[in-house]
């Protein structure tokens, strides 16, 4: 893959990871609401923040793999393996990002009904 693709992957992963981090921050800032506090205390939000962390970690792995591909000379087979890791991390990050957005929208809509 070309260098431009690697830079685009780094940018995309950083943006998605940042959005996941922001989503968790929004969730934590709503803990003072009774409905959200009850969900938090009864562990209903565990899957949401765990999946956000998985998404952030996979985006970090994607960024590291892209930097390795860009900065280190390596054999074609190793580079193909790094590309596979990079692509897998990007897909996992996107899936968990979309799942977290769906759940956060649900939580925000619950807040509006209070």
C-alpha positions in Angstrom: 0.0 0.0 0.0 1.1 3.6 -0.6 2.2 6.1 1.9 -0.9 8.2 1.4 -3.1 5.3 2.4 -1.0 4.8 5.6 -1.4 8.5 6.5 -5.1 8.3 5.8 -5.4 5.3 8.1 -3.5 7.1 10.8 -5.8 10.1 10.6 -9.0 8.0 10.4 -8.0 5.9 13.4 -7.0 8.9 15.5 -10.3 10.6 14.7 -12.4 7.6 15.5 -10.5 6.9 18.7 -11.0 10.5 19.7 -14.7 10.3 19.2 -14.9 7.1 21.3 -13.0 8.9 24.1 -15.3 11.8 23.8 -18.3 9.5 24.0 -17.1 7.9 27.2 -16.5 11.5 28.6 -20.1 12.4 27.7 -21.3 9.2 29.4 -19.3 10.0 32.6 -20.6 13.6 32.6 -24.2 12.4 32.7 -23.7 10.1 35.8 -25.3 12.8 38.0 -28.7 12.1 36.2 -30.8 9.7 38.2 -31.7 7.5 35.3 -28.1 7.2 34.1 -26.8 6.7 37.6 -29.2 3.8 38.1 -28.0 2.2 34.8 -24.4 2.7 35.9 -24.9 1.3 39.4 -26.7 -1.8 38.0 -23.9 -2.4 35.4 -26.1 -1.9 32.4 -23.5 0.5 30.8 -20.6 -1.9 31.2 -20.9 -3.2 27.7 -20.9 0.4 26.3 -17.7 1.6 28.0 -15.9 -1.8 27.5 -16.7 -1.7 23.8 -15.5 1.9 23.6 -12.2 0.8 25.2 -11.9 -2.1 22.7 -12.5 0.4 19.9 -9.9 2.8 21.2 -7.3 0.0 21.7 -7.9 -1.3 18.2 -7.5 2.2 16.8 -4.2 2.6 18.7 -3.0 -0.8 17.3 -4.0 0.4 13.8 -2.0 3.6 14.3 1.1 1.7 15.5 0.9 -0.8 12.6 0.7 2.1 10.1 3.7 3.8 11.7 5.6 0.6 11.6 4.8 0.1 7.9 5.8 3.7 7.2 9.0 3.9 9.2 10.6 0.5 9.3 12.0 -1.3 6.3 10.7 -4.9 6.2 10.3 -7.9 4.0 7.1 -8.2 1.9 5.7 -11.0 4.0 6.1 -9.0 7.2 4.7 -5.9 5.6 1.6 -7.9 4.4 1.1 -9.2 8.0 1.3 -5.7 9.4 -1.1 -4.5 6.7 -3.5 -7.3 7.8 -3.2 -6.2 11.5 -3.7 -2.6 10.4 -6.8 -3.4 8.4 -8.3 -5.7 11.0 -7.8 -3.0 13.7 -9.4 -0.4 11.5 -12.5 -2.6 10.9 -12.8 -3.5 14.5 -12.5 0.1 15.5 -15.2 1.2 13.0 -17.6 -1.5 14.2 -17.2 -0.7 17.8 -17.4 3.1 17.0 -20.8 2.6 15.3 -22.0 0.4 18.1 -21.1 2.9 20.7 -22.7 5.8 18.8 -25.9 3.8 18.6 -25.8 3.1 22.3 -24.9 6.7 23.2 -27.8 8.1 21.1 -30.1 5.7 23.0 -28.8 7.1 26.3 -29.1 10.7 25.2 -32.7 10.1 24.1 -33.5 8.6 27.5 -32.1 11.8 29.1 -34.4 13.9 26.9 -37.5 12.0 28.1 -36.8 12.8 31.8 
